[in-house]
Amino acid sequence: MSSNIRIQRICQQCGQEFTARTTVTQYCDDKCVKRAYKARQKAAKVADSNRETERKRNRPLEDIKAKEFLTIRDTALLINCSRQTVYNLIKGKILPAVQLCARKTIIKRTDIDKLFQLTPLAHSPEQFAPPTFNPVDCYTLTQVQQQQYRISEKALYDLIMRHNIPKYRQGIYAYVPRKPIDVLLGPIL
């Protein structure tokens, strides 16, 4: 049974105007129907592929969330930071860890959760104030090296680093306190 309806429509595939015989016709001919079908199939395959990629990308994170003990790499992936940051957290005693052997460090998942449950501490302004020093009670690095103790720059630097002696900068000079230098290097030559 043929229809006597003649409607002007625009093809959904090619965009050309055509005369349709029904009210639900979307395409101008069989060629556009096949092209539209292939385009839908291609879009479905691309969407499936994207979902699969996203699932594979998130799977390691889901596996990590299920573990009770994590390695350094797993911890870095879980909290979205570098491995060096995790090592710095461990070294700063912010994140407890157990070193099983020379190349294996384990962190409990509950410790990581506790890390993010900490409340921020109220800091007093004194904590952020720079340390005060009096240049009269200090040596400049040049005085220690050449005039007072005749020590090399490298040896002085190593001594300051090894004994955690504070260094103060003022202008172009770097100062170190007299008392720890005198105790470590002995009487003045």
N, C-alpha and C positions, 0 to 999 in steps of 0.2 A: 504494500500500500504506500503510495507516494503522497507527499505532503504538498499542498499548494502554497505554503508559507514561503516568502522570499524576504529575508532580513539581511541588511548590510551589517557586516561584522568586521573586526580587525583580527587577523591571525595572531594567536598568542606566541607563535614561534618566530615567524618572519616579519610580522608587523604590517603586512599588506592587507588592503581592504578586499573582502570577498563577499559573495552572496551566499548566505547559509539557508538551508532548507528546514532547520529545526532551531529551537530557541536555546539549545544547550551546546551547539557546535562551537568549538574553540579554534579549530585549525582549518586552513584553506584547502589542503589536499592530503593525501596519504603520506607524501614525502615529509611534510611538516609534522604529522602525527608521529612518524618514526623518529625524526630528529628530537622531538620533545621527549619521547619515551627514553631515548638514549641519554639525553641530558639529565633526566630524573635519575636514571640508573647510575650515571657517573657521579652525581651529587650525593647519592646514597652511599656509594663506595667511599667517596672522600670523607663523608661524615663518619662512617664506620672506622676508617683508618685513623682519623683524628681521635676518636674515642679510645681506640686501642692504644695509640701512642700515649694519650693522657693516663690511661690505666697503667701502662708500663712505667711511666715516669713517676707516678705516685705509689707504685707498689713497694719500692725500697723504703719509703717513709712509713708506709703502713706496717711493713715487717719490723722496722725499728721500734715503732710504737708498741708492738706486742712483746718485745724483749724486756727482760728484767735487768740484765747487765749489758752495758754498751761499751764499745771501744771508743777511742779518740775520734776516729773517722765518723762513726755512727753518731756520736754526740754532736760533732760539728754539723753534720747533716740535719740532725733533729732541731738544733737551735739556730740553724742558718747562719753560721759564722765559719771562720777558718779554723784549721787545726791548731795553729799557733795561738789563737785566742783561747781555745780550750786548755792548752798547755799553760798559758798565762793565768787562767782562772785557777788551775790546780796549784801552780807555784805560789800564787797569792793566797792560798788556803781558803778560797771562796767556794771552790768545788772539791769535795773530798774524792779521792781516787785511790786505787790499790794497784801497785805495780807488781804483776805476777812474775815477770822476768824482764830482761833488758829491753825487750821490744814489745811488751804486751802490758798495757795499762787498761784497767777495767773501772767503769764508773757505774754506780747504781742508778737506776732510772728514778727512784724516789728522791735521791739527792738532787737530781736535775729539777724535779718538780718543786722541791723545797726552795731551790734557788730563785724561782719566780714567785714564790709566796712571801718573800721577805718584804717587810714594810720599810719604806725609806726612813733613814735616820735624820733627825733634825740636827743640822750642823750649826755650830756657833761661829760667829764671825772671826773669833780668834784662831780657829783651825785653818782658815784660809789666809790669814795675815802672813806676809813674808817675814822670815826670821830677822830679828834686828841684830846688828853687829856694830862694833866700834872699831874703826880702822886702826886705832892706837893699840888695840890688843891683838892685832893680826900682823902677819908677814905678807908681803906680796910674793908671788911665785918667783920673781926674779931675785928678791932678797934671799930666799931660801936656797936657790940654785947656785948663785954666784958669790954672794957676799958672806952669808952666814955659814952654810954647811958644805958648800962646793959639791953639790950632788947633781947628777945629770937630770935633764928634763924628764926622760923616760922613767928613771928610778923614782923621782918625786911623784910623778903621775901614778905609778904603780903603788907607792906607799899611801897616797891619798885614797885611791880606790880600795885597796886591801883593808884599810882601817876605817873606812867610811868617814873620813874627815870632811866636814862641810867646806865648800868653796863659795865665796861670795864675790860677786862682780859689782864693781862700781866704776863706771866710765870704761877706760881701756885696761884697768887693772883687775886682777883676780887675787883675792885675799884668802889666806887660810889662818885659822886661829893659832896663836903662838904656843899655847900650853900643850896641845897634843903633839905638835912638831918637836918641841923641846924635849918632851918625854921620850919620843920615839928615836930621835937622832942624837940625844945626849947633849953634853955641854957644848957651847959655841967654841969653834976652833980659834 
